[in-house]
Amino acid sequence: MVMAKLNSDHIAVVAGEITVFNYDGETREYLSESVENLPVGVGIPANSCIDAPGYKKEGFVICRTANLTAWEYVMNHRGETVYNTETGEPLTISLLGDYPEKTTPHAPATPYDKWDGSKWVTDLNARHLADVASAETEKQSRIDKANDYINSKQWPGKAAIGRLKVEELAQYNLWLDYLDALEDTNPSSAPDISWPIPPASAEG
């Protein structure tokens, strides 16, 4: 095998074979090596060089430097999920380099976590307000369902004209007691709320 000889512009002045090291045209990431047969006057292929890259290193890839004169190690977090420190939103990294600004690889534990510069801290007041709002919605939903059930039995109308049977009156009173218990439930104690249990006749 005759080895090619190149001038300073990497153009063959003596025809022959030469090993080149190829890199990505955009990321400059090392791809492969290949043997090229160069006639006189022909240069090495685009996006290649004749100096070999170093050894692989965990967490890095080998890339050509911006001026294309040497190899360097560049952090590789591609495929990892990071979290925006302002919004908590997840982001999957697709580019080489360090983590993007205002991101962290640590996930917030709750939707109410705030980044304090080094870690997530739960905003307890915001979480409590959300729990209270959820409890208020739940309370109204339970009240609405109870009233729907009572009205489906026509108990209020029958009671108004004194036509409730004894067993119906007993059930009606149980449901009225249940409604009273719901009204007395305080959403501000969320999430520590013991919801009253509806009368057994609601089942099914």
SELOLUM-647532 format. One record per residue: residue number from 0; x, y, z of N, C-alpha, C, CB in turn. Coordinates in steps of 0.05 Angstrom, whole numbers, plus 32768, in hexadecimal, padded with zeros to 4 digits. Glycine has a CB too. Layout:
<atoms>
ATOM  resi    nX    nY    nZ   caX   caY   caZ    cX    cY    cZ   cbX   cbY   cbZ
ATOM   NUM     X     Y     Z     X     Y     Z     X     Y     Z     X     Y     Z
...
</atoms>
This chain:
<atoms>
ATOM  resi    nX    nY    nZ   caX   caY   caZ    cX    cY    cZ   cbX   cbY   cbZ
ATOM     0  8011  7FE8  8000  8000  8000  8000  8012  8019  8000  7FED  8000  8019
ATOM     1  800D  802A  7FED  801B  8043  7FEB  800D  8058  7FFC  801F  804D  7FCE
ATOM     2  801B  8066  800E  800E  807A  801E  800E  8095  800F  801D  807D  8039
ATOM     3  7FF8  80A1  800F  7FF6  80BC  8003  8005  80D0  8014  7FD8  80C4  8000
ATOM     4  800F  80E4  8006  801C  80FA  8014  800C  8113  800E  803A  80FD  800C
ATOM     5  8007  8123  8023  7FF7  813B  8020  8007  8154  8025  7FDF  813A  8033
ATOM     6  7FFE  8169  8019  800A  8183  801F  7FFC  8190  8037  800A  8196  8006
ATOM     7  8002  81A9  803D  7FF6  81B6  8055  7FD8  81BA  8052  8003  81D0  805A
ATOM     8  7FCE  81B9  8039  7FB1  81BC  8034  7FA3  81A1  8032  7FAC  81CC  801B
ATOM     9  7FB1  818C  803A  7FA6  8171  803A  7F9E  8168  801D  7F8E  816F  804C
ATOM    10  7FAE  8170  800A  7FAB  8167  7FEE  7FC2  8155  7FE8  7FA9  817F  7FDA
ATOM    11  7FBC  813F  7FDA  7FD1  812B  7FD4  7FE6  8135  7FC1  7FC4  8111  7FC9
ATOM    12  7FFF  8133  7FC9  8015  8139  7FB6  8022  811F  7FAD  802A  814C  7FC4
ATOM    13  801C  810A  7FBC  8024  80EF  7FB3  800C  80DD  7FB6  803D  80E3  7FC5
ATOM    14  8004  80D0  7FA0  7FEC  80C0  7FA0  7FEF  80A8  7FB3  7FE5  80B6  7F84
ATOM    15  7FD8  80A0  7FBF  7FD9  8088  7FD0  7FC2  8088  7FE3  7FF3  8087  7FDF
ATOM    16  7FC4  8076  7FF7  7FAE  8073  800A  7FB5  8082  8024  7FA9  8055  8011
ATOM    17  7FA0  808B  8031  7FA3  8099  804B  7F8A  8094  805C  7FA8  80B7  8046
ATOM    18  7F8E  8091  8075  7F78  808E  8088  7F6E  80A9  8091  7F81  807D  80A1
ATOM    19  7F54  80AE  808F  7F48  80C7  8097  7F33  80C1  80AD  7F3C  80D7  807F
ATOM    20  7F2D  80D6  80BC  7F1A  80D3  80D2  7F03  80E7  80CD  7F28  80D9  80EE
ATOM    21  7EEC  80DC  80CA  7ED4  80EB  80C1  7EC4  80F5  80D8  7EC3  80DA  80AF
ATOM    22  7EB8  810D  80D5  7EA8  8119  80EA  7E8F  8126  80DE  7EB8  812E  80FA
ATOM    23  7E7B  8129  80EE  7E61  8135  80E5  7E65  8152  80DC  7E4C  8133  80FB
ATOM    24  7E59  8159  80C6  7E5C  8174  80BB  7E50  818A  80CD  7E51  8176  80A0
ATOM    25  7E3C  8182  80DD  7E2E  8196  80EE  7E38  8196  810A  7E10  8191  80ED
ATOM    26  7E38  817E  8117  7E40  817D  8133  7E5E  8179  8136  7E32  8165  8141
ATOM    27  7E6C  8172  8120  7E89  816C  8120  7E90  8153  8131  7E99  8184  812A
ATOM    28  7E7C  8143  8137  7E7F  812B  8147  7E8E  8116  8136  7E64  8120  8151
ATOM    29  7EA1  8108  8143  7EB0  80F3  8135  7E9D  80DD  812D  7EC6  80E8  8147
ATOM    30  7EA0  80D3  8114  7E8E  80BF  8109  7E9D  80A4  8104  7E81  80C8  80EF
ATOM    31  7EB3  80A6  80F5  7EC0  808D  80ED  7EDB  8093  80E0  7EAE  807D  80D8
ATOM    32  7EE9  807E  80DB  7F02  8081  80CB  7EFF  8071  80B1  7F1B  8077  80DC
ATOM    33  7F0D  807A  809D  7F0C  806C  8084  7F27  806F  8075  7EF5  8077  8072
ATOM    34  7F2C  805D  8063  7F45  805F  8053  7F3E  806A  8037  7F53  8043  8050
ATOM    35  7F4B  8080  8030  7F45  808D  8016  7F5D  808A  8003  7F3F  80AB  801A
ATOM    36  7F58  8085  7FEA  7F6C  8083  7FD5  7F6D  809E  7FC6  7F67  806B  7FC2
ATOM    37  7F81  80AE  7FCB  7F82  80C9  7FC0  7F95  80CB  7FA8  7F8A  80DD  7FD5
ATOM    38  7F8B  80D3  7F91  7F9D  80DA  7F7A  7FAB  80F4  7F80  7F8D  80DC  7F5F
ATOM    39  7FC0  80FA  7F72  7FCE  8113  7F75  7FBB  812B  7F6F  7FE7  8115  7F63
ATOM    40  7FBC  813F  7F80  7FAB  8156  7F7C  7F8F  8154  7F89  7FA7  815B  7F5F
ATOM    41  7F89  813E  7F95  7F6F  813A  7FA2  7F72  813B  7FC0  7F62  811F  7F9A
ATOM    42  7F60  814A  7FCD  7F62  814D  7FEA  7F51  8138  7FF9  7F58  8168  7FF3
ATOM    43  7F54  8137  8013  7F44  8124  8023  7F27  812D  8022  7F4E  8123  8040
ATOM    44  7F14  811A  8027  7EF7  8121  8026  7EEF  8137  8039  7EE6  8108  802B
ATOM    45  7ED9  8144  8032  7ECF  8159  8044  7EC7  814C  805F  7EB6  8167  8038
ATOM    46  7EC9  815C  8074  7EC3  8153  808F  7ED4  813B  8098  7EA5  814C  8091
ATOM    47  7EED  813D  8091  7F00  8128  809A  7F1B  8135  80A0  7F03  8112  8085
ATOM    48  7F2C  8126  80AF  7F46  8130  80B5  7F59  8118  80B7  7F47  8140  80D0
ATOM    49  7F73  811C  80BB  7F85  8106  80BC  7F90  8100  80D8  7F9C  810B  80A9
ATOM    50  7F8A  8111  80EB  7F92  810C  8107  7F7C  80FD  8115  7F99  8126  8115
ATOM    51  7F84  80E7  8123  7F71  80D5  8130  7F65  80E2  8149  7F7E  80BB  8137
ATOM    52  7F4B  80DC  814F  7F3F  80E6  8168  7F4A  80D6  817F  7F20  80E4  8166
ATOM    53  7F45  80E0  8197  7F4D  80D1  81AF  7F3A  80BA  81B6  7F4F  80E4  81C7
ATOM    54  7F3D  80B0  81CE  7F2C  809A  81D7  7F11  80A4  81E1  7F3B  808A  81ED
ATOM    55  7EFE  8093  81E0  7EE3  8099  81EA  7EE4  809F  8208  7ECF  8083  81E4
ATOM    56  7ED3  80B2  8211  7ED1  80B8  822D  7EB3  80B9  8235  7EDF  80D4  8233
ATOM    57  7EAC  80AC  824B  7E91  80AB  8253  7E84  80C7  8257  7E8F  809B  826E
ATOM    58  7E6D  80CB  824B  7E5F  80E4  824D  7E67  80F9  8239  7E63  80EF  8269
ATOM    59  7E7A  80F2  8228  7E84  8105  8214  7E85  80F8  81F8  7EA0  810F  821C
ATOM    60  7E85  8109  81E4  7E8B  8100  81C9  7EA4  8110  81BF  7E72  8104  81B5
ATOM    61  7EB1  8105  81AB  7EC9  8112  81A0  7EC0  8122  8188  7EDF  80FE  8199
ATOM    62  7EC6  813B  8188  7EBE  814D  8172  7ED6  815C  8167  7EA8  8160  817B
ATOM    63  7ED5  8164  814E  7EE9  8176  8143  7EE4  8192  814F  7EE7  8176  8124
ATOM    64  7EF9  81A0  8154  7EF7  81BB  815F  7EEB  81CD  814A  7F12  81C6  8168
ATOM    65  7EE1  81E4  8153  7ED3  81F7  8141  7EE5  8200  812A  7ECA  8210  8150
ATOM    66  7F00  8202  812F  7F12  820A  8119  7F1D  81F2  8109  7F29  821A  8125
ATOM    67  7F12  81DA  8110  7F18  81C1  8101  7F36  81BA  8102  7F10  81C4  80E5
ATOM    68  7F44  81C2  8117  7F61  81BC  8118  7F68  81A6  812C  7F70  81D5  811F
ATOM    69  7F55  819E  813D  7F5B  818A  8152  7F41  817C  815A  7F69  8197  816A
ATOM    70  7F44  8168  816C  7F2D  815B  8178  7F29  8165  8194  7F30  813C  8178
ATOM    71  7F10  8163  819E  7F09  816B  81B9  7EF3  815A  81C4  7F02  8189  81BB
ATOM    72  7EF1  8158  81DE  7EDA  814A  81EB  7EC4  815D  81F0  7EE3  813C  8205
ATOM    73  7EAB  8155  81E8  7E94  8166  81EC  7E7F  8156  81FC  7E87  8170  81D1
ATOM    74  7E74  8163  8211  7E60  8155  8221  7E49  814B  8210  7E55  8168  8237
ATOM    75  7E3F  8133  8217  7E29  8127  8208  7E13  811F  821B  7E33  810E  81F8
ATOM    76  7DFE  8130  821B  7DE6  812A  822C  7DCE  8123  821A  7DE0  8142  823E
ATOM    77  7DD3  811E  8201  7DBC  8119  81EF  7DAB  8101  81F9  7DC7  8113  81D2
ATOM    78  7D91  8105  81F8  7D7F  80F1  8201  7D77  80F3  821E  7D8A  80D6  81FC
ATOM    79  7D86  8103  822D  7D80  8107  8249  7D69  811B  824C  7D98  8111  8259
ATOM    80  7D5A  8119  8262  7D44  812C  8268  7D4E  8140  827D  7D2B  811D  8271
ATOM    81  7D4A  8159  8278  7D51  816E  828B  7D37  817E  8290  7D68  8180  8282
ATOM    82  7D38  818F  82A5  7D20  819E  82AD  7D26  81BB  82AE  7D15  8193  82C8
ATOM    83  7D14  81CB  82A2  7D17  81E8  82A3  7D14  81F2  82C0  7D02  81F6  8291
ATOM    84  7D28  8201  82C9  7D28  8209  82E5  7D14  8220  82EA  7D43  8212  82EE
ATOM    85  7D08  822B  82D5  7CF3  8240  82D9  7CD7  8235  82D8  7CF7  8256  82C4
ATOM    86  7CD4  8220  82C7  7CB9  8215  82C3  7CB6  81F9  82CC  7CB1  8217  82A6
ATOM    87  7CCC  81EB  82D0  7CCB  81CE  82D7  7CC5  81BC  82BF  7CB6  81CA  82EC
ATOM    88  7CC1  81C8  82A7  7CBA  81B7  8290  7CD2  81A6  8287  7CB1  81C9  8279
ATOM    89  7CCD  818D  827F  7CE2  817B  8276  7CEB  8182  825A  7CD9  815E  8278
ATOM    90  7D04  817B  8254  7D10  8180  823A  7D23  8169  8234  7D1E  819B  8238
ATOM    91  7D20  815D  821D  7D33  8148  8215  7D4A  8155  8204  7D25  8132  8204
ATOM    92  7D62  8150  820D  7D79  815D  8200  7D7F  814F  81E6  7D92  815C  8213
ATOM    93  7D83  815F  81D1  7D89  8154  81B6  7DA3  815E  81AB  7D72  815B  81A3
ATOM    94  7DB0  8171  81B9  7DC9  817C  81AE  7DE0  8176  81C1  7DC6  819B  81AB
ATOM    95  7DF8  8176  81B5  7E10  8171  81C5  7E16  8189  81D6  7E28  816C  81B2
ATOM    96  7E26  8185  81EB  7E2D  819B  81FD  7E23  8198  8218  7E24  81B5  81F1
ATOM    97  7E28  81AB  8229  7E1F  81AB  8245  7E01  81AE  8246  7E2D  81C1  8255
ATOM    98  7DF6  81AB  825E  7DD9  81AF  8261  7DD2  81CB  8259  7DD0  81A9  827F
ATOM    99  7DBA  81CF  824D  7DB2  81EA  8246  7DAF  81FC  825F  7D97  81EA  8236
ATOM   100  7DB1  8216  825B  7DAE  8228  8271  7D92  8226  827D  7DB3  8245  8268
ATOM   101  7D90  822A  8297  7D77  822A  82A6  7D69  820E  82A4  7D64  823F  829B
ATOM   102  7D7A  81F9  82A5  7D70  81DE  82A6  7D7F  81CE  82BB  7D71  81D0  828A
ATOM   103  7D73  81B8  82C4  7D80  81A6  82D7  7D77  818A  82D1  7D79  81AE  82F5
ATOM   104  7D89  8176  82D5  7D81  815B  82D0  7D6F  8150  82E6  7D99  8149  82CD
ATOM   105  7D6B  815F  82FB  7D5B  8156  8312  7D3E  815E  830E  7D66  8161  832D
ATOM   106  7D2C  814B  8310  7D0F  8150  830C  7D03  815C  8325  7D00  8136  8304
ATOM   107  7CF0  816F  8321  7CE2  817A  8339  7CD0  8164  8344  7CD1  8192  8331
ATOM   108  7CCD  8163  835E  7CBD  814E  836B  7C9F  8153  8369  7CC5  814C  8389
ATOM   109  7C97  816D  8368  7C7B  8174  8366  7C77  818A  8352  7C70  817C  8382
ATOM   110  7C5F  818F  8349  7C5A  81A6  8337  7C5E  81C1  8344  7C3D  81A5  832C
ATOM   111  7C63  81C1  835E  7C66  81DA  836D  7C82  81DF  8376  7C53  81DA  8385
ATOM   112  7C95  81D1  836A  7CB1  81D5  8371  7CBC  81ED  8363  7CC1  81BC  836A
ATOM   113  7CCE  81FC  8371  7CDC  8213  8366  7CFA  820E  8368  7CD3  822D  8374
ATOM   114  7D09  8216  8354  7D26  8213  8355  7D33  8229  8365  7D31  8212  8338
ATOM   115  7D43  8222  8379  7D4F  8237  8389  7D6C  823D  8382  7D4E  822E  83A6
ATOM   116  7D74  8233  836A  7D8F  8237  8361  7DA0  821F  8363  7D9C  824D  8371
ATOM   117  7D99  820C  8374  7DA8  81F3  8377  7D96  81DA  837A  7DBB  81F5  838E
ATOM   118  7D7D  81DE  8381  7D6B  81C8  8384  7D4E  81D1  8382  7D70  81B9  83A0
ATOM   119  7D3C  81BD  8380  7D1F  81C3  837F  7D15  81C5  839C  7D10  81AD  836F
ATOM   120  7D04  81D9  83A1  7CF8  81DD  83BB  7CDA  81E0  83B6  7D04  81F6  83CA
ATOM   121  7CCA  81D0  83C5  7CAD  81D0  83C1  7CA1  81EA  83CD  7CA1  81B7  83CE
ATOM   122  7C91  81F8  83BD  7C83  820F  83C7  7C6A  8205  83D5  7C7B  8223  83AF
ATOM   123  7C6C  8203  83EF  7C57  81F6  83FF  7C3D  8206  83FE  7C5F  81F4  841C
ATOM   124  7C3F  8221  83FC  7C27  8231  83FB  7C18  822C  83E0  7C2E  824F  83FE
ATOM   125  7C27  822B  83CA  7C1B  8227  83B0  7C0E  820B  83AF  7C30  8229  839A
ATOM   126  7C1B  81F7  83BB  7C10  81DC  83BC  7BF6  81DB  83CC  7C24  81C8  83C6
ATOM   127  7BF6  81EA  83E3  7BDE  81EA  83F4  7BC7  81F7  83E6  7BE4  81F8  840F
ATOM   128  7BCD  820E  83D8  7BB7  821C  83CA  7BAC  820A  83B4  7BC2  8236  83BD
ATOM   129  7BBD  81FA  83A7  7BB3  81E8  8392  7BA2  81D2  839F  7BCA  81DC  8383
ATOM   130  7BAB  81C8  83B6  7B9B  81B3  83C4  7B80  81BE  83CC  7BAB  81A9  83DC
ATOM   131  7B7F  81D6  83D5  7B66  81E3  83DE  7B53  81E6  83C6  7B6B  81FE  83EC
ATOM   132  7B5E  81F0  83B0  7B4E  81F3  8398  7B43  81D8  838E  7B5E  8200  8381
ATOM   133  7B53  81C3  8390  7B4A  81A9  8388  7B34  819F  839B  7B62  8195  8387
ATOM   134  7B37  81A4  83B5  7B24  819B  83C8  7B09  81AA  83C5  7B2E  81A0  83E5
ATOM   135  7B0B  81C4  83BE  7AF2  81D3  83B9  7AE3  81C8  83A1  7AF9  81F1  83B4
ATOM   136  7AF2  81C0  838C  7AE5  81B4  8375  7AD9  8199  837C  7AF9  81B1  835E
ATOM   137  7AE7  8189  838B  7ADD  816F  8394  7AC4  8172  83A5  7AF3  8160  83A3
ATOM   138  7AC4  8186  83B7  7AAD  818A  83C9  7A95  8191  83B9  7AB3  81A0  83DD
ATOM   139  7A98  81A3  83A5  7A80  81AB  8395  7A77  8193  8384  7A87  81C3  8383
ATOM   140  7A89  8183  837A  7A81  816C  836A  7A71  8158  837B  7A9A  815E  835F
ATOM   141  7A79  8154  8394  7A6B  8141  83A5  7A4F  814C  83AC  7A7B  813C  83BF
ATOM   142  7A4E  8166  83B1  7A34  8173  83B7  7A21  8170  839F  7A37  8191  83BE
ATOM   143  7A2C  8176  8387  7A1B  8174  836F  7A11  8157  836A  7A2B  817D  8356
ATOM   144  7A22  8143  836F  7A1A  8128  836B  7A04  8120  8380  7A32  8115  836E
ATOM   145  7A08  812A  8398  79F4  8123  83AD  79D9  8130  83A6  79FD  812E  83C8
ATOM   146  79D9  8149  839D  79C0  8156  8395  79B3  8148  837D  79C5  8174  838F
ATOM   147  79C4  8140  836A  79B9  8132  8353  79AB  8118  835B  79D0  812B  833E
ATOM   148  79B8  810A  836E  79AC  80F1  8378  7991  80F6  8386  79BF  80E2  838A
ATOM   149  7991  810A  8397  7979  8111  83A6  7962  8119  8393  797E  8128  83BA
ATOM   150  7969  8129  837F  7955  8132  836D  794B  811C  835B  7960  8149  835B
ATOM   151  795C  8108  8355  7954  80F2  8344  793F  80E1  8353  796C  80E0  833D
ATOM   152  793F  80E2  836D  792B  80D3  837D  7911  80E3  8382  7937  80CB  8398
ATOM   153  7912  80FD  837A  78FB  810F  837D  78F4  8113  839B  78E3  8104  836E
ATOM   154  7907  8110  83AC  7902  8113  83C9  78FA  812F  83D0  791A  810A  83D9
ATOM   155  7907  8144  83C6  78FF  815F  83CE  78E2  8166  83C7  7911  8174  83C1
ATOM   156  78DA  815E  83AF  78BE  8163  83A7  78AA  8154  83B7  78BB  815C  838A
ATOM   157  78B0  813B  83BC  789E  812A  83CC  789C  8135  83E9  78A7  810D  83CD
ATOM   158  78B3  813E  83F4  78B3  8148  840F  78A2  8161  8411  78D0  814E  8418
ATOM   159  78A3  8172  83FC  7894  818B  83FC  7876  8187  83FE  789A  819B  83E4
ATOM   160  786C  8170  83F4  784F  816B  83F5  7848  8154  8408  7844  8164  83D9
ATOM   161  785C  814D  8419  7858  8139  842E  7852  811D  8423  7841  8141  843E
ATOM   162  785F  8116  840D  785A  80FC  8402  7872  80E9  8403  7851  80FF  83E5
ATOM   163  7885  80EF  8415  789C  80DD  8418  7894  80C5  8429  78B4  80EC  8424
ATOM   164  789B  80AD  8420  7897  8095  8430  78AC  8095  8447  7899  807B  841F
ATOM   165  78A7  8084  845B  78B8  8084  8472  78D5  807D  846A  78AE  806F  8487
ATOM   166  78D9  8069  8459  78F4  8061  8451  7900  8076  843F  78F3  8046  8442
ATOM   167  78F0  8084  842F  78FB  809A  841F  7904  80B1  8430  78E6  80A3  840A
ATOM   168  78F4  80B7  8444  78FB  80CD  8457  7915  80C7  8465  78E4  80D2  846B
ATOM   169  7919  80AE  846D  7931  80A7  847A  7949  80AA  8468  792F  8089  8484
ATOM   170  7946  80A1  844F  795C  80A5  843C  7961  80C2  8436  7955  8096  8422
ATOM   171  794C  80D1  8432  794E  80EE  842D  795E  80FC  8443  7932  80FB  8429
ATOM   172  7958  80F5  845C  7966  8101  8472  7983  80FA  8473  7958  80F9  848C
ATOM   173  7989  80E1  846B  79A5  80D8  846A  79B5  80E9  8456  79A7  80BA  8464
ATOM   174  79A8  80EE  843F  79B5  80FD  842B  79B7  811A  8432  79A6  80FA  8410
ATOM   175  79A4  8125  8440  79A6  8140  844A  79BC  8143  845E  798B  814A  8456
ATOM   176  79BF  812E  846F  79D5  812E  8483  79F0  812E  8474  79D2  8116  8496
ATOM   177  79F1  811E  845F  7A09  811C  844F  7A10  8137  8442  7A06  8106  8439
ATOM   178  79FB  8145  8437  7A00  815F  842C  7A0A  8173  8441  79E6  816A  841F
ATOM   179  79FE  8171  8459  7A08  8183  846F  7A25  817E  8475  79F6  817F  8488
ATOM   180  7A2C  8164  8475  7A48  815D  847C  7A5B  8167  8466  7A4A  813E  847E
ATOM   181  7A52  8166  844D  7A62  8171  8437  7A65  818F  843A  7A55  816A  841C
ATOM   182  7A50  819D  8441  7A51  81BA  8444  7A64  81C1  845B  7A35  81C5  844A
ATOM   183  7A66  81B0  846F  7A77  81B6  8486  7A95  81AF  8480  7A6E  81A6  849E
ATOM   184  7A9A  81A1  846A  7AB5  819A  8464  7AC5  81B3  845B  7AB6  8184  844D
ATOM   185  7ADC  81B6  8467  7AEC  81CE  8462  7B03  81C9  844F  7AF7  81D9  847D
ATOM   186  7B01  81D3  8436  7B16  81CE  8422  7B32  81D9  842B  7B0E  81DA  8408
ATOM   187  7B32  81ED  843C  7B4C  81F8  8444  7B5D  81E5  8454  7B47  8211  8454
ATOM   188  7B52  81CF  845D  7B62  81BB  846B  7B6F  81A7  8458  7B51  81AD  847F
ATOM   189  7B6B  81AB  843E  7B77  8199  842A  7B95  8199  842D  7B6F  81A1  840D
ATOM   190  7BA2  8181  8428  7B96  8169  841D  7B8C  8156  8433  7BAA  815A  840C
ATOM   191  7B8C  815E  844C  7B83  814D  8462  7B65  814F  8466  7B93  8153  847C
ATOM   192  7B56  8144  8454  7B39  8146  8456  7B2D  812A  8457  7B2D  8155  843E
ATOM   193  7B1B  8125  846A  7B0D  810C  846B  7AF1  8111  8461  7B0C  8100  8489
ATOM   194  7AEC  8109  8448  7AD2  810F  843B  7ABC  80FE  8448  7AD4  810A  841D
ATOM   195  7AA5  810A  844D  7A8E  80F9  8457  7A86  80E4  8443  7A76  810C  845E
ATOM   196  7A7D  80CE  844D  7A75  80B8  843C  7A57  80BA  8435  7A7B  809C  844A
ATOM   197  7A50  80B8  841C  7A34  80BA  8414  7A24  80A2  841E  7A31  80BC  83F5
ATOM   198  7A0A  80A5  8422  79F9  808E  842A  79FC  8077  8417  79DC  8097  842C
ATOM   199  79F8  805F  8421  79FD  8047  8412  79EC  8045  83F9  79F8  802E  8424
ATOM   200  79D5  8052  83F9  79C3  8050  83E2  79CE  805C  83C9  79A9  805D  83E9
ATOM   201  79E4  806B  83CC  79F0  8078  83B4  79FF  8064  83A4  7A03  808F  83BC
ATOM   202  7A07  804E  83B0  7A17  803A  83A2  7A06  802E  838B  7A21  8024  83B5
ATOM   203  7A14  802C  8374  7A06  8021  835D  79F6  8036  834F  79F4  800A  8365
</atoms>
